[in-house]
Amino acid sequence: MSKKLRIGIIGTGGIANAHVAAYKKLPYVEIVGVADVIPDKAAAFAQAQGLTEAASFDSHTDLLRMELDGVSICTPNISHHRTTVDSLRMGKNVLLEKPMSITLQEGIEMTQAAKESGKMLTLGFQPRYDPNMKLLQTIVQSGRLGNVYYVETGGGRRRGMPGGTFISKKLAGAGAMADIGCYSLDMALNTLGYPRPVSVSAFTTNHFGTNPLYHSEASKFEVEDFGVAMVRFENDLVLQFKISWAMHMDTLGATMFLGTDAGLKVTPAGTGPWSGVWDGSVGSITLYHDEFGTQTSTPIPIIEHQLNLFDRKVHDFAEAVRDGREAPIPGDQILIQQAIIDGVLRSAEARREVSVELPDFR
């Protein structure tokens, strides 16, 4: 193609570096603008990244007045809603970092803006590009498990609590549920085909985050560091969802898909105190089934690969914009997990089961 895609970067925090590095590998992409609300930060970022021809702005709306094919939004959670809605309404395709938004209503407005503008809103869940994640989806959706009636997922770090904007209720919206729980939900729900939830019963705590023995910013810790929920779906499926930034335990267990004909057990890859969550690859896959009246288990070989999943996410967005394809990871899918997280927080506060209601964008 003769004309390069013109891309803007909104927000110049740490994750923006990975976006720029991924875009630089695409010969048909040009980063033409950068914005950050902190004065002069965008200009410094552009200079550090060698984006000598890129314009820099202290306002994302000024950036959006440029001729752009798309933007990467790399801002703190609190500004995801405003920057996404503004970008879509000004005719730009959007690649947004997770989580989707602070509140469910914000997510609804973002999804509606994408529908009304005809522009793409895709979310940054790079684990989907792991071939083993795709294999899980193939196995479950093939019908091999029969009717899947129960799923258990989540991740547990023995110690892995962030600080700063991540622990502010106002800036982050939620804690472990939104930060790493969104990966667990996407892993399970995408495998299942994103069924629609109807209710949530949940419990959350922040015993570790608010204790100075475990967190240096304990006095500022306002979100949950642990949560567990039972989620009911339209098709009589139930999902147990559990997540932890910190705990006195080595693991919260494997992800399990229980079906009427077979079951699937999956463990995450990675080791160390910040591992144990579904933000990366798969460690093992085992199929449990009966054959000729005998209880049997079959290990499913892990697919070895050298893919850079983050690059693949950014490249897929750029390719979709270039080729006129639909959003690789559409906002109306991720809105479903946003509704679950919203339900978790409401249920935990009310100490009872709550219903989940979503507009029908289908």
C-alpha positions as CSV (number, residue, x, y, z in Angstrom):
1,M,0.0,0.0,0.0
2,S,1.3,3.5,-0.9
3,K,-0.3,5.4,2.0
4,K,0.8,4.5,5.5
5,L,-1.6,4.1,8.4
6,R,-1.4,7.2,10.7
7,I,-1.5,6.2,14.3
8,G,-1.6,8.3,17.5
9,I,-0.6,7.4,21.0
10,I,-2.8,8.7,24.0
11,G,-1.0,8.4,27.3
12,T,2.8,7.9,27.6
13,G,3.0,5.6,30.7
14,G,5.0,2.4,30.7
15,I,2.7,0.4,28.5
16,A,2.9,3.0,25.7
17,N,6.6,2.0,25.1
18,A,5.4,-1.5,24.1
19,H,2.8,-0.1,21.7
20,V,5.4,2.1,20.0
21,A,7.9,-0.8,19.8
22,A,5.2,-3.0,18.1
23,Y,4.1,-0.3,15.7
24,K,7.7,0.4,14.6
25,K,8.0,-3.2,13.3
26,L,5.2,-2.5,10.8
27,P,6.5,-0.8,7.6
28,Y,3.0,0.4,6.7
29,V,2.4,2.3,10.0
30,E,3.5,5.8,11.0
31,I,3.1,7.2,14.5
32,V,2.2,10.8,13.8
33,G,1.1,12.1,17.2
34,V,1.4,11.6,20.9
35,A,-0.7,13.1,23.7
36,D,-0.4,13.2,27.5
37,V,-2.1,15.4,30.1
38,I,1.1,16.1,31.9
39,P,2.6,19.2,30.3
40,D,5.6,18.4,28.1
41,K,5.5,14.7,28.8
42,A,4.3,13.8,25.3
43,A,7.1,15.7,23.7
44,A,9.7,14.1,26.0
45,F,8.3,10.7,25.2
46,A,8.3,11.3,21.5
47,Q,11.9,12.4,21.6
48,A,13.0,9.4,23.8
49,Q,11.2,7.0,21.3
50,G,12.9,8.7,18.3
51,L,9.5,9.9,16.9
52,T,11.1,13.0,15.4
53,E,8.3,13.7,13.0
54,A,5.4,13.1,15.5
55,A,3.5,16.0,16.9
56,S,3.0,16.2,20.6
57,F,0.1,17.5,22.6
58,D,-1.0,18.1,26.2
59,S,-4.6,17.3,25.3
60,H,-6.0,14.1,23.6
61,T,-8.6,16.2,21.8
62,D,-5.9,18.3,20.1
63,L,-4.3,15.0,18.9
64,L,-7.7,13.8,17.7
65,R,-8.0,16.8,15.4
66,M,-5.2,15.3,13.3
67,E,-5.8,13.0,10.4
68,L,-5.5,9.6,12.1
69,D,-6.5,6.1,11.2
70,G,-6.4,4.9,14.7
71,V,-5.1,5.4,18.3
72,S,-3.6,3.4,21.0
73,I,-5.1,4.4,24.4
74,C,-2.5,3.8,27.1
75,T,-3.9,6.0,29.9
76,P,-4.8,5.2,33.5
77,N,-8.2,3.4,33.9
78,I,-10.0,6.5,35.0
79,S,-9.6,8.2,31.6
80,H,-10.4,5.1,29.4
81,H,-14.0,6.2,29.0
82,R,-13.5,9.8,28.0
83,T,-10.5,9.2,25.6
84,T,-12.2,6.3,24.0
85,V,-15.6,8.0,23.4
86,D,-13.9,11.1,22.1
87,S,-11.7,9.1,19.8
88,L,-14.6,7.1,18.3
89,R,-16.8,10.2,17.9
90,M,-14.0,11.9,16.1
91,G,-13.8,9.1,13.7
92,K,-10.7,7.2,15.0
93,N,-10.4,3.4,15.4
94,V,-9.3,2.5,19.0
95,L,-7.0,-0.1,20.5
96,L,-7.6,0.3,24.3
97,E,-5.6,-1.3,27.1
98,K,-7.4,-3.3,29.7
99,P,-9.5,-3.0,31.8
100,M,-12.3,-1.5,29.7
101,S,-13.5,1.1,32.1
102,I,-14.1,2.2,35.7
103,T,-17.9,1.5,35.7
104,L,-20.3,-0.6,33.7
105,Q,-22.2,2.5,32.5
106,E,-18.9,3.9,31.1
107,G,-18.4,0.6,29.2
108,I,-21.9,0.7,27.8
109,E,-21.4,4.3,26.6
110,M,-18.0,3.3,25.0
111,T,-19.6,0.3,23.2
112,Q,-22.5,2.5,22.0
113,A,-20.1,5.1,20.7
114,A,-18.4,2.4,18.6
115,K,-21.7,1.2,17.2
116,E,-22.8,4.8,16.4
117,S,-19.5,5.9,14.8
118,G,-18.9,2.7,12.8
119,K,-15.4,2.7,14.1
120,M,-13.5,-0.1,15.7
121,L,-13.1,-0.5,19.5
122,T,-10.8,-3.4,20.3
123,L,-9.4,-4.3,23.7
124,G,-5.9,-5.3,24.6
125,F,-6.1,-9.0,25.7
126,Q,-2.9,-10.3,24.1
127,P,-3.1,-13.8,25.7
128,R,-5.8,-14.6,23.1
129,Y,-3.0,-14.7,20.5
130,D,-1.3,-17.6,22.2
131,P,-2.0,-20.7,20.1
132,N,-2.7,-22.7,23.3
133,M,-5.5,-20.4,24.2
134,K,-6.9,-20.9,20.7
135,L,-6.5,-24.6,21.2
136,L,-8.6,-24.5,24.4
137,Q,-11.4,-22.7,22.5
138,T,-11.2,-25.3,19.8
139,I,-11.5,-28.2,22.2
140,V,-14.4,-26.7,24.2
141,Q,-16.4,-25.5,21.2
142,S,-15.9,-28.7,19.3
143,G,-18.4,-30.4,21.7
144,R,-15.8,-32.9,23.0
145,L,-16.8,-32.0,26.6
146,G,-20.5,-32.3,26.0
147,N,-22.6,-29.8,27.8
148,V,-20.3,-27.6,29.9
149,Y,-22.1,-26.8,33.1
150,Y,-19.4,-25.6,35.5
151,V,-16.2,-23.6,35.0
152,E,-13.7,-22.5,37.6
153,T,-11.1,-19.9,36.8
154,G,-9.0,-17.2,38.4
155,G,-5.4,-16.5,39.4
156,G,-3.6,-16.2,42.6
157,R,-0.3,-14.4,43.3
158,R,1.1,-15.2,46.7
159,R,2.6,-11.7,46.6
160,G,2.0,-9.4,43.7
161,M,0.3,-6.1,44.7
162,P,0.9,-3.1,42.6
163,G,0.7,0.5,43.9
164,G,0.1,4.0,42.6
165,T,-3.0,4.4,40.4
166,F,-3.8,0.7,40.7
167,I,-4.8,1.0,44.3
168,S,-7.0,4.1,44.1
169,K,-10.7,3.4,43.8
170,K,-11.2,6.7,41.9
171,L,-8.4,6.1,39.4
172,A,-8.7,2.3,39.0
173,G,-12.3,1.5,39.8
174,A,-11.4,-1.9,41.2
175,G,-8.3,-3.8,42.3
176,A,-7.2,-7.4,41.6
177,M,-10.6,-8.1,39.9
178,A,-10.0,-5.5,37.2
179,D,-6.2,-5.7,37.0
180,I,-5.6,-9.4,36.6
181,G,-9.1,-10.8,37.0
182,C,-10.1,-9.4,33.6
183,Y,-7.5,-11.8,32.0
184,S,-9.0,-14.8,33.8
185,L,-12.5,-13.9,32.7
186,D,-11.5,-13.3,29.1
187,M,-9.6,-16.7,29.1
188,A,-12.7,-18.6,30.3
189,L,-15.5,-16.6,28.6
190,N,-13.7,-16.4,25.2
191,T,-13.2,-20.2,25.3
192,L,-17.0,-20.6,26.0
193,G,-18.1,-18.1,23.3
194,Y,-18.9,-15.3,25.8
195,P,-22.2,-16.4,27.3
196,R,-24.3,-13.7,28.9
197,P,-24.4,-13.5,32.8
198,V,-27.6,-13.1,34.8
199,S,-26.4,-12.9,38.4
200,V,-23.3,-12.7,40.6
201,S,-22.8,-13.6,44.3
202,A,-19.4,-12.4,45.5
203,F,-17.0,-11.6,48.4
204,T,-14.0,-9.4,48.4
205,T,-11.3,-8.3,51.0
206,N,-8.2,-6.2,51.2
207,H,-6.5,-7.6,54.3
208,F,-3.1,-7.5,52.8
209,G,-3.2,-4.2,50.9
210,T,-4.3,-2.3,54.0
211,N,-1.6,-3.9,56.2
212,P,1.7,-2.0,56.4
213,L,3.5,-5.3,56.9
214,Y,2.6,-6.3,53.3
215,H,2.2,-3.0,51.4
216,S,4.2,0.2,51.6
217,E,1.2,2.3,50.5
218,A,-1.2,0.6,53.0
219,S,-2.8,4.0,54.0
220,K,-3.7,4.7,50.4
221,F,-5.0,1.2,49.6
222,E,-8.7,1.5,48.6
223,V,-9.5,-1.5,46.4
224,E,-9.8,-5.3,46.8
225,D,-6.7,-7.6,46.8
226,F,-8.8,-10.8,46.9
227,G,-12.2,-11.7,45.6
228,V,-14.3,-14.8,44.8
229,A,-17.6,-15.0,43.0
230,M,-20.2,-17.4,41.6
231,V,-21.6,-16.2,38.3
232,R,-24.7,-17.6,36.7
233,F,-25.3,-17.5,33.0
234,E,-28.4,-17.6,30.7
235,N,-27.6,-21.2,29.6
236,D,-27.6,-22.7,33.1
237,L,-23.8,-22.5,33.2
238,V,-22.1,-21.4,36.4
239,L,-18.6,-20.0,36.8
240,Q,-16.6,-19.8,40.0
241,F,-14.2,-16.8,39.6
242,K,-11.4,-16.2,42.1
243,I,-8.5,-13.8,42.1
244,S,-5.8,-12.7,44.5
245,W,-3.0,-10.1,44.5
246,A,-1.7,-11.5,47.8
247,M,-2.5,-14.5,50.1
248,H,-1.0,-17.1,52.3
249,M,-1.2,-19.9,49.7
250,D,0.8,-21.0,46.7
251,T,-2.1,-21.2,44.2
252,L,-5.8,-20.8,43.8
253,G,-5.8,-23.8,41.6
254,A,-6.2,-24.7,38.0
255,T,-8.9,-23.5,35.5
256,M,-11.4,-26.3,35.0
257,F,-14.2,-26.8,32.4
258,L,-16.6,-29.6,33.5
259,G,-18.8,-31.1,30.9
260,T,-21.2,-34.0,30.7
261,D,-18.8,-36.0,28.4
262,A,-15.4,-34.9,29.6
263,G,-13.5,-32.3,31.6
264,L,-10.6,-30.1,30.9
265,K,-8.0,-28.9,33.4
266,V,-5.6,-26.1,32.5
267,T,-2.7,-24.5,34.4
268,P,-1.1,-21.1,33.6
269,A,2.6,-20.8,32.6
270,G,5.2,-18.9,34.6
271,T,6.8,-19.2,38.0
272,G,7.6,-16.7,40.8
273,P,5.6,-14.4,43.1
274,W,3.9,-12.5,40.2
275,S,2.8,-15.5,38.2
276,G,-0.2,-17.7,38.6
277,V,-2.6,-15.5,36.5
278,W,-3.9,-15.7,33.0
279,D,-1.9,-12.8,31.6
280,G,0.4,-15.1,29.7
281,S,0.5,-18.6,28.3
282,V,-0.6,-22.0,29.2
283,G,1.4,-24.4,31.3
284,S,-0.5,-27.7,30.9
285,I,-3.7,-29.0,29.4
286,T,-5.3,-32.3,30.5
287,L,-8.5,-33.9,29.2
288,Y,-10.4,-36.2,31.7
289,H,-12.7,-38.7,30.1
290,D,-14.0,-42.2,30.2
291,E,-13.0,-44.7,27.5
292,F,-14.5,-48.2,27.3
293,G,-15.7,-47.9,30.9
294,T,-12.4,-46.8,32.3
295,Q,-11.6,-43.4,33.8
296,T,-8.8,-41.9,31.7
297,S,-6.8,-38.7,31.5
298,T,-5.0,-37.5,28.4
299,P,-2.3,-34.8,28.4
300,I,-2.8,-32.4,25.5
301,P,0.6,-31.4,24.2
302,I,1.5,-27.7,24.6
303,I,2.1,-25.9,21.3
304,E,5.6,-24.4,21.5
305,H,6.0,-21.0,19.8
306,Q,8.1,-17.9,19.7
307,L,5.3,-15.4,19.2
308,N,5.5,-12.0,20.9
309,L,1.9,-11.9,22.0
310,F,1.9,-8.1,22.7
311,D,3.2,-7.4,19.2
312,R,0.6,-9.7,17.8
313,K,-2.2,-7.8,19.5
314,V,-1.0,-4.4,18.2
315,H,-0.3,-5.8,14.7
316,D,-3.7,-7.4,14.5
317,F,-5.3,-4.0,15.3
318,A,-3.3,-2.3,12.6
319,E,-4.0,-5.1,10.1
320,A,-7.7,-4.9,10.9
321,V,-7.7,-1.1,10.3
322,R,-5.7,-1.5,7.1
323,D,-7.9,-4.3,5.7
324,G,-11.3,-3.0,6.9
325,R,-11.9,-6.0,9.2
326,E,-14.0,-6.0,12.3
327,A,-12.5,-5.4,15.8
328,P,-10.3,-8.4,16.7
329,I,-11.4,-8.3,20.4
330,P,-14.6,-6.3,20.2
331,G,-15.8,-4.0,22.9
332,D,-19.3,-5.5,23.2
333,Q,-17.6,-8.8,24.2
334,I,-15.5,-7.2,26.9
335,L,-18.5,-5.3,28.1
336,I,-19.8,-8.7,29.4
337,Q,-16.8,-9.2,31.7
338,Q,-17.1,-5.6,32.7
339,A,-20.7,-6.3,33.8
340,I,-19.4,-9.3,35.8
341,I,-16.7,-7.2,37.6
342,D,-19.4,-4.6,38.3
343,G,-21.6,-7.3,39.7
344,V,-18.8,-8.6,41.9
345,L,-18.2,-5.2,43.5
346,R,-22.0,-4.6,44.0
347,S,-22.6,-8.0,45.4
348,A,-19.6,-7.8,47.8
349,E,-20.8,-4.4,49.1
350,A,-24.4,-5.6,49.5
351,R,-23.4,-9.0,50.8
352,R,-26.0,-10.7,48.7
353,E,-26.5,-12.0,45.1
354,V,-27.2,-9.3,42.5
355,S,-28.6,-9.4,39.0
356,V,-26.6,-8.5,35.9
357,E,-28.4,-6.5,33.2
358,L,-26.8,-5.6,29.8
359,P,-28.1,-3.8,26.8
360,D,-28.4,-6.2,23.8
361,F,-25.9,-5.0,21.2
362,R,-26.2,-8.2,19.2
